[in-house]
Amino acid sequence: MSSRKSKNNNLIHADCLSQVQRILRERFCHQSPHNNLYGVQVQYKHLIELLKRTAINGESNSVLIIGPRGSGKTMLINHALKELMEIEEVSENILHVHLNGLLQINDKIALKEITRQLNLENVVGDKVFGSFAENLSFLLEALKKGDRTSSCPVIFILDEFDLFAHHKNQTLLYNLFDISQSAQTPIAVIGLTCRLDILELLEKRVKSRFSHRQIHLMNSFGFPQYVKIFKEQLSLPAEFPDKLFAEKWNDSVQCLSEDRNVREVLQKHFNVSKNLRSLHMLLMLTLNRVTASHPFMSAADLMEANQLCSMDSKANIVHGLSVLEICLIIAMKHLNDIYEEEPFNFQMVYNEFQKFVQRKAHSVYNFEKPVVMKAFEHLQQLELIKPMERTSGNSQREYQLMKLLLDNTQIMNALQKYPNCPTDVRQWATSSLSWL
């Protein structure tokens, strides 16, 4: 009887957990406008007022939102657009165009995308335009219903704004800012960038047409607020179907946030970066450990997820190397110690390796020079070593100067975890330089 009961409980938990996974993953992966804003209320107020003036009063504006990656620029604009679309007189009358500097790599592609997003492909048809400005003004003209006051306001959102500044003659930016300054169709141009020197990239004619409004996002919240964000990000909403499970889940999250070990992990994360993306990554890895038999997150799950987040990728590569490649890295380490980080070449590394083989001939296999060369080239392909200068066709490969991209601590830590590492090799790595 009890086994049947536990089986039913597991089924209920599995059903609830699939919903939990869906809700939380959606929250972590997408900049959802339903998420709360943290520490940017002043900036949000500034932005929403600006957009309302465009949408309701037909006033053109331009603004730059500047902040490091993960500071919430996209979330801020999504929130503002959501609030704007909830106003009845605005929702039917406003259009927004999203462009990204990584996708729209030149003005021609950008113009095609604007035409597509404004649903004006049929209007443009096979028309031939003399210039970019003529084409853009025709598109905006097509949105007019009559006089200026009844024109349809358009909000242009330019993600990776700094990349648009690299377009030839900055034609797109010039025309957008020019329209925002003149009494034409009401438009708002919002640029999102992480470069503080963005105005230096703009040409004089573009800069003179920009309003010079800037909104800075700098993640100004403290650690108590960070813990509060942690709780809010993991908590289930009130409308979750299974109220009893949601209550238990939220209680477990509350206990988790008060745990000393969890607070230490969060403090480390907070000290490294206040970026909410890194917090989301940590929570995503923790969430992956939840199963029907282990339905609630524990402090141990969070600590394991933190180890995965802070794992050294280069040290992980070393774990997968052959013993010969490990020997070459140790030889490079010794050369770095002897010559105080001076660059080395293959011949020097090979000589160092030969000395070791001669001393330990009974336990280490002596490889042919071409085989050692192949292993050396493999290390270069893995980017554990890099050439100091560009290779010319006639230079000999074995004399090309290289630099090791691993430090001694990384090498020693990787050797500790290296499976079945020969004792002599490990001793050679830890040995002092007295035998030289």
Secondary structure, DSSP 4 states (H G I P E B T S, - for coil): -HHHHHHHHHHHHHHHHHHHHHHHHHHHHS--TTSPP-S-HHHHHHHHHHHHHHHHH---EEEEEE--TTSSHHHHHHHHHHHHHTSHHHHTT-EEEEEETTT--SHHHHHHHHHHHTT-HHHHTT---SSHHHHHHHHHHHT--SSGGGSPPEEEEEESHHHHTTSGGGHHHHHHHHHHHTTSS-EEEEEEES-TTHHHHS-HHHHHHS---EEE------HHHHHHHHHHHHSPPTT-S-HHHHHHHHHHHHHHHH-HHHHHHHHHHHHH---HHHHHHHHHHHHTT--SSS-S--HHHHHHHHHHHT--HHHHHHHTS-HHHHHHHHHHHHHHHHHTT--B-HHHHHHHHHHHHHHTTTTS----HHHHHHHHHHHHHTTSEEESSPPPTTS-GGG--EEE-S-HHHHHHHHHH-TT--HHHHHHHH--STT-
